[in-house]
Amino acid sequence: MFHEPMPDCVPEYYRSKQEETDRRYELQTKQQELYQANRQKIDAAITSGLHVLPFGGYDACWYCPDADHDTMTDAGDDTCRVICRNPACPQHQKEVSQ
């Protein structure tokens, strides 16, 4: 049929696709490492007696400097847990006691 040489752009296309695949894999690996670190952070908070509040905490948590909102543990995790690093926080004490 056609016996034309392969254009120079074709190898570049496959090389760019491979680089894109490698970059996605690298980003996914970093995200999984973050999820694992967050799992360990939540476990450490629970064992040390800190409050782990579900569903984004409470109104007082949103701007609290003692609240840790970075607790996502997988891509489907939408529970928005918050670690309260201030055990004496009156808002959190009130909610936990109920």
C-alpha positions, 0 to 999 in steps of 0.5 A: 500500500503506502511505503512512505517513511514514518513521520518524525512526529510519531515517535515524539507523540509516543514519547509524550504519551509515555511521559504523561503516563509516568507523570500521572503515576508519580502524582498518584503515588504521591497522593497515596503516600499522603493518604497513608500519612493521614491514616497514621495521623488519625490513628495517632490522634485517636491513641493520644486522646485527641478528638477526631470530629466527623463531617468537618467538625462544627461551626467553631472548627472552621477557623480554629487554629488548633483544628487539622482539616487535612485528613483525607484517607482515600479518593472517595473519602468525603467524611471531612474529619477534623482533628482537634488539637486543643483538648480543652476546646469548649465547643468540641467538649460540648459536642463530644459530651452529647 
